[in-house]
Amino acid sequence: MSGQFATLEIYKSGDVTVIGFGGREVLDQINIGACREQISALVKRDNIKTIAFELTGVQLIPSGMLGLMASLRDLGVTVQIFNPSDDVREVLEITKLNQLFEIHEV
């Protein structure tokens, strides 16, 4: 499965669905509502258990996107974060979201 939904790049890597942001530094142009609908529909349709957000190059992430990521746990999804910048990592630590998500450097 490969495709583009709104400003997201979505693909499968084994049992993990990976969501990327196309190298954008600031995710301020993302329609959070549309992303939420698309990701929720994808989770339900494909019975997704793990979603990895690829954040390489992302310097700023809006609070709405963080909320969307956290809400995926309500759907029974494990959330992984790959390659967060120092700024994004700091936000995850301040908000304690680093305790909810698996954070990886690749």
Long-range contacts (C-beta under 8 A, 24 or more apart in sequence): 1-46, 5-34, 5-35, 5-38, 5-39, 5-42, 6-30, 6-31, 6-34, 6-35, 6-38, 7-31, 7-35, 8-35, 8-38, 8-39, 10-42, 13-52, 15-49, 15-50, 16-50, 16-51, 16-52, 16-80, 17-42, 17-46, 17-48, 17-50, 17-51, 17-52, 18-51, 18-52, 18-53, 18-54, 19-51, 19-52, 19-53, 19-54, 20-53, 20-54, 20-56, 21-54, 21-55, 21-57, 21-58, 23-56, 23-57, 24-57, 24-58, 25-57, 25-58, 25-59, 25-60, 26-58, 26-59, 26-60, 27-58, 27-60, 27-61, 27-62, 27-65, 28-60, 28-62, 30-62, 30-65, 32-62, 32-64, 32-65, 32-67, 32-68, 35-65, 35-68, 36-68, 36-71, 39-68, 39-72, 40-75, 43-72, 43-75, 43-77, 44-75, 48-77, 49-76, 49-77, 49-78, 50-77, 50-78, 50-79, 50-80, 51-77, 51-78, 51-79, 51-80, 52-79, 52-80, 52-81, 52-82, 53-79, 53-80, 53-81, 53-82, 54-82, 54-83, 55-81, 55-82, 55-83, 55-84, 55-85, 55-88, 56-82, 56-83, 57-85, 58-84, 58-85, 58-88, 59-85, 59-87, 59-88, 60-87, 60-88, 61-88, 61-91, 66-91, 66-92, 66-95, 66-97, 69-97, 69-101, 70-97, 70-100, 73-100, 78-102, 80-104, 82-106
